[in-house]
Amino acid sequence: MDNKGYCNIPSTLFECITFLVRALPIRCVPTFIELLVGAMITQAGFVTEAWLAINPVRSWSAYYKWLQQGKWSWVALGVQMARLVVAFFPQQIWFIILDDTFIYRSSRKAPDCGIHHQHGNKSNRPQYALGQCWVSMALSISSGMKHAAIPLLSRLMRTTGNSGKLDAAKVLLRVIAPVFAGKYVITLVDSWFMKWPYLQYVLQLGFHAIGQVRRDTALFGIPVFTGRRGKPRTYGDQYDAEVVNALPEMREWVFLYGKWQWVRYRSAVCLARFMKGRKIRAIWMQFEDENGVLSKQRLIISTLSDLLPQQIFIYYGRRWSIEDLFNQMKNRWGWKDAWQQSRQVLHRWTQILSIAYALPQLLATYCGDQVGNLMGLTPWRKKTQITAGRVRLGLQNILGNVRIREWWNPKYRKFQPPIEDEPPPYQQFDMECRINPMSESNIAESFPPPS
């Protein structure tokens, strides 16, 4: 492969991988990069497929032992992924999505495999099935009208013990909270997670929450001080169906769930009894189709009572991007094929698959000008949206059967392709020092050690 092919790869990809490997011991980096690139350019979720997609230096058993016995943390790798998005692609408001998904398994030997209820209520699937339940955390990013979900961490639910999905969600938030300290964060969840133990923990971290709850949730008005003797009222009048129907109804033409549609809604600032009387903003909303038929009413609440109703359901609409993430990860990036014998190794390999999807998704969302040369493989789709799958096709055409390990520079801890016309990086550094000598502090700033 000539250098022209290497030049078509966006430089942001090399910078992102160089940033990610700072969370790993130096001895683990070459093997990690090889498996990451292999998982990035193949659709299957098997370690062998990722190993065969590149030109490996070592035998298959070396990569197997690295996954089984390597001294590295998949949690630290997920936290570093969050730091990467915050550092490279800053946003004013950060949206963290938490949701659970189900992976079908045909063998009970899979780690923490059991019978789970299928709350998706799909007509062609059984109500109870054998498989693994995962709780995932993702970041919702946006570029214009386009929203995407970037996977950060996923936790496999245990089939034994007293821990549940709410505990798993709190663990993921606790791990990722230092990255977003001092930032404006809103968590988006569905009705299953909108319970007080989860909401209380979110508020303790300084975050906010928007989610859908049951329509019969007990909501009350703010009590009015009457000046009478005795204990003041904790709650006002309850928002039952009659009170809600008396609220003024608004009609908005908004872009939600990938299309423009009419929304009818009623809104009020009230107190939620299940949240110990905390003030929230409640929105009763319905969708209106082309024939004027209204959908089933849904109730969305926000811990930010000062937000406008339009902002709340537009923000909550970004939660749907994690459903597309699950679809892509399972069917296009090999999550349903990921098979390991132990829980720890399965977490490790799943984290590598998540990063293998996250990096092309970031390139497709923010680096459209850099990936233009990769789109030459599909010229009939020039006017269509750039997706992570199209980026993978371009990378597969270039990185297939390449010795990726040789692109890692252990001295300067950088991942970059070789350039024949220029001297090696260490010679460039020596020449620059002779021309423009720097102090030891400047040299340390130019090549900082990994964190």
Beta strands, then each sheet from edge to edge (+ up, - down):
strand 1: 94-104
strand 2: 114-117
strand 3: 128-143
strand 4: 146-156
strand 5: 185-189
strand 6: 208-213
strand 7: 219-220
strand 8: 250-256
strand 9: 259-272
strand 10: 278-288
strand 11: 298-302
strand 12: 408-409
strand 13: 414-415
sheet 1: 2+ 3- 1+ 5+ 6+ 11- 10+ 9- 7+
sheet 2: 2+ 3- 1+ 5+ 6+ 11- 10+ 9- 8+
sheet 3: 2+ 3- 4+
sheet 4: 12+ 13-
end
